[in-house]
Amino acid sequence: MRRVSAGEVVEVLDGRGWSALASFEPSANRPALVRITETLPPMHRESSVDLTLAIGVLKSDRFEWVVEKTTELGVKTIRPFESTHSVARPSAAKQRRWQQIALGAVKQCGRSVPPTIHSPSTFSEILTDRPSLRLLCSEHGSATPFSDFARRIEQPKTVTILVGPEGGLHEDEVRSALDAGYQAISLGERILRAETAAITAVALCEETFSRR
């Protein structure tokens, strides 16, 4: 939170897509007024691509970093899941903190709405979703480089990016994801941490698939 000076123009939002410019008018003997000066187009800073990040639950600080940065980048939904190699088990308090972090990131970057953050689910539940494009971040050599993949894909309406936890996905989970229609993509020759892969993949998909 920061101090606002008298007459300063700020952007206000309702968290559901509406936003406006407003002038701050303090008062010594009554509550301060925020006077609307210009209504902005609905969802004007929201991406046109419906992007979901499905990610194995990470250790607390790393997962919070993912929530903050992918919110800034425009992700619409974050779906944490527990899998074979998951080590973190977030409490209800931790999950409430994720929501607070996302809301703070929305205010910082000027988005209209915060992403939806689900409670952790099982890996098999993640695979029941049917977005138009399903991407599995993989460090294996057989994965297609994202740049090569993006050149030949049609504009998707909904995208899910699947990233494993710190220990990666079990080979059976990888096989299940591929059977469910996920396409293995590579983010480069280096092996990235889960949080780095998640943020990088969201940034690439937003840049490639978002239409203004």
C-alpha positions in Angstrom: 0.0 0.0 0.0 1.3 3.5 -0.8 0.2 7.0 0.2 -2.0 9.0 -2.2 -1.8 12.7 -2.4 -4.7 15.1 -2.7 -5.8 15.3 -6.4 -3.7 12.4 -7.5 -5.3 10.2 -10.2 -5.4 6.5 -9.4 -6.8 3.5 -11.1 -9.5 1.7 -9.2 -11.0 -1.8 -9.9 -13.6 -4.1 -8.6 -11.7 -7.3 -9.2 -14.4 -8.6 -11.7 -13.2 -6.7 -14.8 -14.4 -3.1 -14.3 -11.8 -0.4 -13.7 -11.7 3.4 -13.9 -9.4 6.4 -13.3 -10.3 8.4 -10.2 -9.2 11.5 -8.4 -8.5 11.2 -4.7 -10.1 13.9 -2.5 -9.2 13.8 1.2 -11.1 15.5 3.9 -10.4 16.4 7.5 -13.9 15.8 8.8 -15.4 13.2 6.6 -14.2 10.0 4.7 -12.0 10.7 1.7 -13.8 10.7 -1.7 -12.6 8.9 -4.8 -14.2 10.7 -7.7 -14.4 8.7 -11.0 -13.0 10.7 -13.9 -12.9 8.1 -16.7 -14.3 4.6 -17.0 -11.8 2.3 -18.8 -12.8 -0.5 -21.2 -13.8 -3.7 -19.5 -10.9 -6.2 -19.0 -8.6 -3.8 -20.9 -5.4 -5.3 -19.5 -6.5 -8.9 -19.6 -5.1 -11.4 -22.1 -7.3 -12.8 -24.9 -6.0 -16.3 -24.3 -7.5 -18.3 -21.5 -4.3 -19.7 -19.9 -4.2 -22.2 -17.1 -1.0 -23.2 -15.2 -1.2 -26.7 -13.7 1.8 -27.1 -11.5 3.0 -29.6 -8.9 2.9 -28.1 -5.4 6.3 -26.5 -4.6 7.9 -25.5 -1.4 6.2 -22.4 0.1 8.5 -19.5 -1.1 8.9 -21.0 -4.6 5.2 -21.5 -5.1 4.4 -18.0 -3.9 7.0 -16.7 -6.4 5.2 -18.6 -9.2 1.8 -17.1 -8.1 3.1 -13.6 -8.1 5.0 -13.6 -11.4 2.5 -15.6 -13.4 -0.3 -13.3 -12.2 1.7 -10.4 -13.5 2.1 -12.2 -16.8 -1.6 -12.7 -17.2 -2.4 -16.3 -16.2 -6.2 -16.8 -15.7 -6.1 -20.0 -13.6 -3.6 -21.7 -11.3 -4.2 -25.4 -10.6 -1.7 -26.8 -8.1 -1.6 -30.6 -7.8 0.0 -33.3 -5.7 1.9 -36.1 -7.5 4.3 -38.9 -6.9 7.3 -36.6 -6.3 5.5 -33.8 -4.5 7.1 -32.9 -1.1 5.0 -29.9 -0.1 1.6 -30.1 1.6 0.1 -26.6 1.8 -2.2 -25.7 4.7 -5.4 -23.8 4.3 -3.6 -20.7 5.6 -1.0 -21.1 2.9 -3.7 -21.3 0.3 -5.3 -18.1 1.6 -1.9 -16.4 1.3 -1.7 -17.4 -2.3 -4.9 -15.5 -2.9 -3.5 -12.4 -1.1 -0.3 -12.6 -3.2 -2.3 -12.8 -6.4 -4.4 -9.8 -5.5 -1.3 -7.8 -4.6 0.2 -8.7 -8.0 -3.0 -7.6 -9.8 -2.8 -4.2 -8.1 0.9 -3.8 -8.9 0.6 -4.7 -12.6 -2.7 -3.1 -13.3 -4.8 -6.2 -14.2 -8.5 -6.1 -14.0 -9.1 -9.4 -12.2 -7.0 -11.8 -10.1 -6.5 -15.4 -11.4 -8.5 -18.2 -9.9 -6.3 -20.3 -7.7 -7.7 -23.8 -7.0 -7.1 -25.9 -3.9 -4.5 -28.7 -4.7 -6.0 -31.6 -6.6 -4.7 -34.9 -7.7 -2.7 -35.3 -10.9 -5.4 -37.5 -12.4 -7.9 -34.7 -11.9 -5.8 -32.3 -13.8 -5.8 -34.7 -16.8 -9.7 -34.6 -17.0 -9.6 -30.9 -18.2 -9.9 -30.5 -21.9 -8.4 -27.2 -23.0 -7.9 -26.7 -26.8 -4.1 -26.8 -26.3 -2.3 -29.0 -23.7 1.4 -28.4 -23.2 3.7 -30.5 -21.0 7.0 -28.9 -20.0 9.7 -31.5 -20.4 13.5 -31.6 -20.1 13.8 -34.8 -22.2 15.5 -34.6 -25.6 12.4 -35.9 -27.4 10.4 -32.8 -26.5 9.7 -30.3 -29.3 11.3 -26.8 -28.8 8.6 -24.3 -28.0 9.6 -22.0 -30.8 9.3 -24.8 -33.4 6.0 -25.9 -31.9 4.5 -22.4 -31.9 5.2 -21.8 -35.5 2.8 -24.5 -36.7 0.0 -24.3 -34.1 -3.3 -22.6 -34.8 -4.5 -19.9 -32.4 -5.9 -21.7 -29.3 -8.8 -20.5 -27.2 -7.7 -22.2 -24.0 -4.2 -23.4 -23.0 -3.1 -25.5 -20.1 0.6 -25.6 -19.2 1.6 -28.6 -17.1 4.7 -28.4 -15.0 5.9 -31.0 -12.5 7.0 -30.4 -8.8 10.6 -30.1 -7.7 11.3 -33.7 -8.3 9.7 -33.8 -11.7 6.8 -36.0 -12.9 7.1 -39.8 -12.5 7.5 -41.5 -15.8 4.0 -43.0 -15.4 2.6 -39.5 -15.0 4.3 -38.3 -18.1 2.9 -41.3 -20.0 -0.6 -40.5 -18.7 -0.3 -36.9 -19.7 0.8 -37.8 -23.2 -2.1 -40.3 -23.5 -4.4 -37.5 -22.4 -3.4 -35.3 -25.3 -0.6 -33.2 -23.8 2.3 -32.3 -26.1 5.8 -32.3 -24.7 7.6 -29.0 -25.3 11.2 -28.0 -24.4 12.0 -24.5 -23.0 15.7 -24.8 -24.0 18.8 -27.0 -23.5 19.2 -26.3 -19.8 17.3 -28.1 -17.1 15.2 -25.4 -15.3 13.8 -25.4 -11.8 10.0 -26.0 -11.7 9.3 -22.4 -10.8 11.5 -21.1 -13.6 9.9 -23.4 -16.1 6.4 -22.3 -15.1 7.1 -18.6 -15.3 9.0 -19.0 -18.6 6.2 -21.1 -20.2 3.5 -18.7 -19.2 5.5 -15.7 -20.6 6.1 -17.5 -23.9 2.4 -18.5 -24.3 1.2 -15.1 -23.4 3.6 -13.5 -26.0 2.8 -16.1 -28.6 -1.0 -16.7 -28.3 -2.4 -13.5 -26.8 -4.3 -11.3 -29.3 -5.1 -7.8 -28.4 
